[in-house]
Amino acid sequence: MWIIHLLPDAWLLHVCHALIALGLIGFVVASFIKIFPYINIYRLPIQIVAVLLFTLGVYWGGGYAVEQEWQ
């Protein structure tokens, strides 16, 4: 985990925000994908990946905020 300290703090924050945004966008796309019958089979996997990305982004964002408080 010491290698994370070599990365700029702003980069880590952008990664957290990007994961949250990708999760939200994926969930919205998955909810509109049910309109298309042939693509509808991919709706559940897209929703699962989107929720995992969103959860990971929120979790890492909270860890980043705690680390900034300690510093």
Secondary structure, 3 states (H helix, E strand, C coil): CHHHHHCCHHHHHHHHHHHHHHHHHHHHHHHHHHHCCCCHHHHHHHHHHHHHHHHHHHHHHHHHHHHHHHC
